[in-house]
Amino acid sequence: MNKDQVKGVIKDVAGKVQEIAGKMDDNKGQQVKGLNKQISGKSEKIYGDAREVVKDAHKNS
């Protein structure tokens, strides 16, 4: 697991918390910010996953 994967998961979880907090406060702005943070986190994790695939492919070649 690399730093991009870890940071991505952390952002995703933080975004979920922010979205839920926004729902509890009936704050659409916080909900949207939370959803955006989740998308950003998932994207960063996918990037980290791709880096791992390339690294593993390089090791096995």
C-alpha positions in Angstrom: 0.0 0.0 0.0 1.4 3.4 -0.9 0.8 6.9 0.4 -1.7 7.8 -2.4 -3.9 4.8 -1.4 -3.8 5.7 2.3 -4.5 9.4 1.7 -7.3 8.5 -0.7 -9.0 6.3 1.9 -8.6 8.9 4.6 -10.2 11.6 2.3 -13.0 9.3 1.4 -13.8 8.6 5.1 -13.5 12.3 6.0 -15.9 13.1 3.1 -18.4 10.6 4.4 -18.3 12.1 7.9 -18.7 15.6 6.4 -21.6 14.5 4.3 -23.4 12.9 7.3 -22.8 16.0 9.4 -24.3 18.1 6.6 -27.3 15.8 6.5 -27.8 16.0 10.3 -27.5 19.9 10.2 -29.6 20.0 7.0 -26.7 21.9 5.4 -26.6 21.1 1.6 -23.2 22.9 1.3 -21.5 20.6 3.7 -23.1 17.6 2.0 -21.8 18.7 -1.3 -18.3 19.4 0.1 -18.4 15.9 1.7 -19.4 14.3 -1.6 -16.6 16.2 -3.4 -14.1 15.0 -0.8 -15.2 11.4 -1.3 -14.8 11.7 -5.1 -11.3 13.2 -4.6 -10.4 10.5 -2.1 -11.6 7.7 -4.4 -9.7 9.2 -7.3 -6.5 9.4 -5.3 -6.9 5.8 -4.2 -7.4 4.6 -7.8 -4.2 6.5 -8.7 -2.4 4.8 -5.9 -3.8 1.4 -7.0 -2.5 2.1 -10.5 0.9 2.9 -9.2 1.0 -0.4 -7.3 0.0 -2.3 -10.5 2.8 -0.6 -12.4 5.3 -1.2 -9.6 4.3 -4.9 -9.4 4.5 -5.3 -13.2 8.0 -3.8 -13.2 9.1 -6.2 -10.4 7.8 -9.2 -12.3 9.4 -8.3 -15.7 
